[in-house]
């Protein structure tokens, strides 16, 4: 077993990994916090004894660098990686011969969120907990519902009424208990935490549960392995609440700590113009309230719960942000599908939209990875995309 512990990324206080601890007890007071108004502070990272790992760490599977033993993962935690496609037509069109697409739509429920759900479910299995509670805009909900079903877990979801129908249908088909919230994701987040406080279980809420970041880091570990144990030069990450980009960074940081890579890739946080709180904080130094509005449902958040951690990673490792309009997202979605056969949801297409905006700063010799974070049929017909050429 890989020995691991929690460490606060604000005050460096360490804690054992347990079902009771989610945030730093010194930096945060969960019982009195209002999750709807500010990014979470005192979030915890999973850290390892890297010196000990180096002694026995030559070749690995991403599941081997997790704080839960492999035997607790269900059969859905497959040994094969998700594809790292080489889209020849798109490479030629953009003049980027080393452009790649990491396609997480092939995960069991069709989104990258399965990476987090698998680890949370495995942890629950090991600890003998049978209930998971969470809020979601849709993908995390359907993901936890599906992965939870494979582990025999009760999954309670709080979902905005405006969530895409496909994601709601998925969650219910998997047998989860779905509570529709008459409000946005931030209100669903608050209500889910209140339910967790009253009824117990494990709270899987993004950013609040350190294992969600730890699970998502596996995408970076896979990319490293698929590139013959080399990191890419540039990665574009669709970004809303900041959890996925923090996971991407965490994976590369682990590889750096193990001495397996020499530098962290340049990572772009690609945000929708109508939901760009992290971009604005990156430029101003402060988070300001916004009212999110974007066709990219999965990255639409007023308050990025993992924003503080994501901002810290971006600043520490020379990351960048890029903001794209809804129209640019939809055009990128169509471009990716029509040139490569990869149909990703609007949020997943934000990565390509971001690349298109800053392409002049990318060298043709750079290896560039776009994260396609969810299948296009998760959110198939954005309301105002019924324009000529798409549905004719």
N, C-alpha and C positions, 0 to 999 in steps of 0.2 A: 504493500500500500504506500502511496505517496503521501508523506506527512504534510499537512497544510494547516493554515490558520488564517484568521481574518486580521487585517491591519487597516486602521482608519487612514484615509489618504489626506486628512487634514491635520490631525494631531499625532498620528503614528501609534496610537494605542492599539495593542493587540488583544485579540479575543479568540477563544476556541470556536470552532465551527459547530453551531448548534441550531436547533429549530427555533430557539427563543430569541436569538440575536440577529437583527437585520441592519441596524444602524449603530453608529458609535454612541455609546451611552454618555460620553462626556460632551460631545459636540451636538447632540440631538436629544430631544425629549419627545418621543413619538406621541405620548398621550395628549400633549397640548399643542402639537403642530397642526397647521392648516396646510395640507398638501396642495390645495388649489391655488395658492398665492405665490409660491416661490420654489426654485429648484431645491432639491434635497441637499442638506449639508451633512458632513460627517459620514459619507458613504464608505463602505468597507470593500477592500480588495482581498482576494484570495492570494496568499503568498506561500512560497515553498522554501524548503532548505535547498537552495540552488547548488551549493557546494557539494552536498550529499548526492543530489541528483546527477551532477556531472560525472561522478565516479562510475555510475552504471547506466549512462544515458548515451547510447551510440545511435540507435535507430528506434523510432517510436511511432505509435499510432496516437492521434490526438486524444483518444479516450484514456490513454495511459497517463496523460498530464492533466488529470482531473482529481478533485478531492474525494471522489467516490469510486469505489472499486468497480471494475467492469461487470462483475456478476450481478450487480443490482440494476443494470440497464435492461430494458425490454428488448425483444427481438427487433423492434423498430430502429434501434441504434445499430445500423448496418456497418459492416466493415469497409465497404467501398465509399469513396469520397463522392461528393456531388461534382458534376462535370466542370471543368475549366476549358470552355470552348475557345476555339481559334476561328473567329468569324472572318473567313477570307474576303468575302465581298466588302464587308465593312472596313476591314483593314486597308484594302486598296482604295476605297472611297475616301477615307480620311488620311491616307498616307502614313498610317501607323502600323507597320508590319508586325509589331510585337504586342498588339492590342489583344486582350483576352477578356472573356466574360465568365465570371463565376456564377453558375446558375443554380441557386438554391430552391428553385421551383420544383426540383426533383426530390426534395425531402418529403417525408410521409404525408404531411398535411399541406404541402405546397408553399412553405415559406421558411425563411432563415430562422424564425422564432422557434422552430423545432429544436434547434441546438440548445437553447436555454431550457425549454420544457423537458427535454430528455434528462438533463442534469438535475433539475428540480425534482422530477418524478423519481429518478434513481435515488436521490437523497431521501425523499419521503419513504421509499421502499425500505431503505437501510435503517431508517430511524423508527419505522413502525407507525408512521403517520398516514392516515387514509383520506385526508381532505386538503384540497388546494383551493385558495381563494385568489382572485385577481380581477383587475380592470384592464380593458383593452379597447382599441379602436376596431379590432376585428381579428387580425392575424394571430396575436398572442392568445386570444380566446380560443379560436379554432385549433390552434396548435396545442395548447394545454389540454383541451378537451380530448383531442385525438390521442396524444401521448399518454394522458391520464387514463384513458380507456384501456390502453394496452397494459397498464400497470394495475388496473382494478381500483383506481382512485375516484373519489367523489370530487368533482370539479364545479366550483361555484363562480360564475362569471358576472361581472357588471359591465354592461355594454351600452354606449349611447344609442338611442333609437335611430339615429341617422347612419349607423354602421351599414356597410354594404350587405345586401341580402344574402349573397353567396357565403359570406363569412358567418352570418347568423345561422344559416341552414346547416353549415358544417358543424358548428358547435352543438346544435340540437341533435343532429344525426349521431354524433359521438356520445350523446347521453348526458351532456353537461346540464346543470341548472343555470338558466340564463335569466338575468334580471336586467330589463331594459330601463335605462336611465333617461329621464326627460331633461337632458342637458348634454354637456360636452364630456370629453375624456377626463378632464380634470375633476369634474364632479363625480364621475364614475370611480375615479381613483380614490377620492375621499370616502365614498360610500363603501367601496370594497374594503378599505382599511378599517372602517367602523365595524363592518361585519366580522372581519378577522379578529378584531379586539374582543368582540362579544362571544364568538363561537369557536375560536381557535383554529387549529390546522396549521398550514404553512401559507404565508403570503408570498405569492409569486410576482407581485407588482414590480415592473421594470424599475431599475435603479435602486429600489428599496431592498430587494433580495440580491445579495452579492453573487449568488450562483447564476443569475440570469446573464451577467456579464461574463462570468467564467465559462458558461456554456457557449456563448456566442464567439468567444475567442477561437474556438476550434476552426472557424473559417480561415483564419490566418495561418494556423498550423497546417491545414490542408493545402492551402495555396503554396506554402513553403515546400511541402513534400512534392506537390505536383510540378513545381519548377525545379526539380532535381536538387532539392535542399538549398535553394537560393530565394531571397526575397525579391518581390517585384520592385521596380523603381517608384511607381506611382499607383495609388489605389483611390478610386472614387467611391464614396459611401453615401447612399441616401440617408439623410439625417433628419430626425424629428425631435424625439426626447433625448437623444444623445447616447442611448444604451448600445446600439449596434456599433457605432464608431468607437466607443470605449472598449467594447469587446475586441474589435479589430486591433486596436492599439495594444490591448492586454496580451493578445497572442504573440505579437511581434516583440513586445517587451520581455515576455518569458523566453523567447528564442535568444534575445540579446543577453539576458541574464545567464543563460546556459552556454553562452559563447558560440552559438550556432550561426549567428549573423553578426555583422559588424556595425550595421546601422539600421534605423527604422525607415521604412519607405516614406516618401512624401504622401501624406494622406489628405484628401480633400473631403470636407463635409459639404455635400451637395444638398442645399435646402430650397424648398419652394418659397417663392417670393412672399406668399401669404402666410408662411409659418417659419420665419427665419430668426427666431430668438437667439439661437447660438451664434449665428453670423453677426448679428448686431452686437452681442456681448463681446465677441472676438475683436470687433473694431473699436468698441467704446470702453470695454473693461467692466461693464455692468449689465445685468439682466434687467430689462424693462418689460412691463406687462404688454402683451399683445393679444389681439383677438384673431385666432388663426382662421384662415379661409383658403382652401386649396383643393383642387381635384385629386391630389395625391393623398388620399385618405389616411394611409398608414404613417405618414410623416406630418400629420396635421395636429399640432398641440399648441395650446396657449402658453403653458408653463412647462418647459422641458425638465422633467424630473431628474434626469441624469445630466443636466446641462453643466453643472459645476465641474463634474468629473471630466466630461468631454472637453470642456474649455481648457482644463488643466493639461490634458494630454496634448491638445492642439498647440498650446503655448510651449510646452516642454520639449516637443519633438519637431517643431517647425512645420506643423500642419497648416492647412489653408482652408478657407471657406469660399463657396461660390453659391450665388443665388440665381435661381432660374424661374421663369414665369410658367404658369399652367400651360400656356400655348406651347412653350418650348418643351415642356415635359411630354405633352401629347404627341408632338412631332417626333421627339426622340423615341417614344414608345413605338410609333409606326415605323420609323427608320430601322430600329433594331429588329423588329419583327420581319419587315419586308426584305432586309438584306441578309439576315442570319437565321430566320426561322425561330428565333427566341422571343416568345410572347410573355413579357413581364408586366405586372400591374403598373399604374402610373408612378407610384412611389419608387419602384425598382428602376424605372426609366430615368429618374432624376440623376442617376449616376452618369448616364450617357449625355443627358442635357448639360450637366456640369462640364463634362469633357469638351463638348462642342463649344461651350462659351470660352474656355481657356486654352483651346487647342494650339494656338500660336506659341504658347509657352511650353509645350510638350515636345521633346525631341523625338524624331523618328527612331532613334536608337533606344528609347526608353521602353521598358516592359511596363505596360499599363493594364491594370485589372479593374474592370467595372463589376460591382456587385449588383446582380439581378436578384432582388430579395424576396420576390413573391410572384406566383403565377398570374398571368393576365386575366384568367377567368375568375380570380378572386374578386375583381372589381371591374367587370368587363366593359361597361358602357358608361363612361363619365357623362353626366347630364348634358353638357354643352359641346360634346365632341361629335355630335351627329352631323358632321360636316361632310360635304361632298368628297368622295374618294375613300372614306373609311367604311361606310356601310353600303355603298352602291353595289 
